Amino acid sequence: MEEFSTKGILEAIKSKRTYASEGPVITRIAFFENATLRVDCSSCVACHLRSFPSGSGLSVYPAQGQAFAETFVFDLATGGYRLGENIVIVLQDEYGRRAWSGSIPVNIKVSPVIE
């Protein structure tokens, strides 16, 4: 249950359901079995994924010809091999304002391709 009380806020922080923002709104972050990560948000011009402790990152932009997007999809099958143990999602709107997710633990296993 979501509640706007001290208890509810502390529980949201503990369960990593909070984020910081200068303007953009994060509405959903979801991992899928097909090795994709989807971020739903307010209209933004870019979405960046930063990995720690490796320091690597991936960026996704709106489709060609589009100035904004409200959904960004990361293909972790091609770029996920560089990710560390935790990621942070960073959104950027047209005014340069950003939103940062809390640290999200990831467990990406890479299996060898056998032909």
C-alpha positions as a Python dict, from the first residue, in 0.01 Angstrom:
ca = {
    (1, 'M'): (0, 0, 0),
    (2, 'E'): (132, 344, -90),
    (3, 'E'): (83, 613, 167),
    (4, 'F'): (219, 964, 210),
    (5, 'S'): (336, 930, 567),
    (6, 'T'): (675, 895, 732),
    (7, 'K'): (627, 517, 743),
    (8, 'G'): (519, 501, 376),
    (9, 'I'): (806, 719, 256),
    (10, 'L'): (1065, 521, 453),
    (11, 'E'): (924, 196, 313),
    (12, 'A'): (942, 334, -44),
    (13, 'I'): (1306, 434, 8),
    (14, 'K'): (1392, 94, 156),
    (15, 'S'): (1226, -91, -134),
    (16, 'K'): (1397, 139, -391),
    (17, 'R'): (1074, 289, -526),
    (18, 'T'): (1193, 650, -512),
    (19, 'Y'): (1379, 883, -746),
    (20, 'A'): (1508, 1240, -755),
    (21, 'S'): (1402, 1487, -1021),
    (22, 'E'): (1453, 1840, -1146),
    (23, 'G'): (1144, 1797, -1366),
    (24, 'P'): (1115, 1467, -1559),
    (25, 'V'): (881, 1202, -1420),
    (26, 'I'): (971, 831, -1412),
    (27, 'T'): (651, 626, -1427),
    (28, 'R'): (792, 275, -1471),
    (29, 'I'): (1120, 83, -1494),
    (30, 'A'): (1084, -280, -1599),
    (31, 'F'): (1320, -564, -1695),
    (32, 'F'): (1196, -826, -1942),
    (33, 'E'): (1308, -1183, -2014),
    (34, 'N'): (1408, -1090, -2370),
    (35, 'A'): (1701, -893, -2224),
    (36, 'T'): (1541, -552, -2251),
    (37, 'L'): (1496, -276, -1998),
    (38, 'R'): (1202, -39, -2052),
    (39, 'V'): (1173, 306, -1898),
    (40, 'D'): (839, 490, -1917),
    (41, 'C'): (845, 861, -1837),
    (42, 'S'): (724, 1210, -1917),
    (43, 'S'): (840, 1352, -2252),
    (44, 'C'): (1221, 1341, -2258),
    (45, 'V'): (1500, 1383, -2512),
    (46, 'A'): (1731, 1112, -2373),
    (47, 'C'): (1755, 825, -2128),
    (48, 'H'): (2091, 714, -1993),
    (49, 'L'): (2177, 400, -1800),
    (50, 'R'): (2484, 426, -1578),
    (51, 'S'): (2642, 119, -1422),
    (52, 'F'): (2835, 91, -1098),
    (53, 'P'): (3100, -2, -1002),
    (54, 'S'): (3211, -49, -1365),
    (55, 'G'): (3125, 305, -1470),
    (56, 'S'): (2998, 191, -1810),
    (57, 'G'): (2680, 324, -1958),
    (58, 'L'): (2428, 308, -2238),
    (59, 'S'): (2212, 584, -2386),
    (60, 'V'): (1886, 575, -2583),
    (61, 'Y'): (1729, 863, -2775),
    (62, 'P'): (1388, 913, -2939),
    (63, 'A'): (1331, 745, -3275),
    (64, 'Q'): (1477, 924, -3575),
    (65, 'G'): (1262, 1221, -3666),
    (66, 'Q'): (1113, 1242, -3316),
    (67, 'A'): (1215, 1514, -3070),
    (68, 'F'): (1075, 1344, -2760),
    (69, 'A'): (986, 1001, -2628),
    (70, 'E'): (786, 871, -2334),
    (71, 'T'): (931, 520, -2357),
    (72, 'F'): (1295, 421, -2388),
    (73, 'V'): (1406, 60, -2441),
    (74, 'F'): (1758, -68, -2374),
    (75, 'D'): (1878, -384, -2550),
    (76, 'L'): (2081, -547, -2275),
    (77, 'A'): (2165, -844, -2498),
    (78, 'T'): (2408, -626, -2693),
    (79, 'G'): (2518, -372, -2432),
    (80, 'G'): (2448, -544, -2102),
    (81, 'Y'): (2771, -741, -2086),
    (82, 'R'): (2950, -428, -1962),
    (83, 'L'): (2711, -361, -1674),
    (84, 'G'): (2820, -382, -1314),
    (85, 'E'): (2619, -487, -1012),
    (86, 'N'): (2397, -177, -994),
    (87, 'I'): (2249, 68, -1241),
    (88, 'V'): (2099, 416, -1223),
    (89, 'I'): (1856, 547, -1484),
    (90, 'V'): (1898, 916, -1579),
    (91, 'L'): (1633, 1094, -1786),
    (92, 'Q'): (1681, 1432, -1953),
    (93, 'D'): (1408, 1666, -2074),
    (94, 'E'): (1425, 1938, -2340),
    (95, 'Y'): (1537, 2198, -2083),
    (96, 'G'): (1833, 1991, -1963),
    (97, 'R'): (1659, 1897, -1638),
    (98, 'R'): (1724, 1544, -1518),
    (99, 'A'): (1567, 1270, -1309),
    (100, 'W'): (1772, 995, -1141),
    (101, 'S'): (1646, 660, -1023),
    (102, 'G'): (1778, 510, -707),
    (103, 'S'): (2043, 241, -739),
    (104, 'I'): (1890, -71, -895),
    (105, 'P'): (2068, -405, -838),
    (106, 'V'): (2101, -617, -1152),
    (107, 'N'): (2200, -974, -1208),
    (108, 'I'): (2283, -1023, -1574),
    (109, 'K'): (2420, -1362, -1667),
    (110, 'V'): (2594, -1404, -1999),
    (111, 'S'): (2571, -1751, -2152),
    (112, 'P'): (2805, -1861, -2428),
    (113, 'V'): (2653, -1908, -2771),
    (114, 'I'): (2681, -2269, -2885),
    (115, 'E'): (2622, -2344, -3249),
}
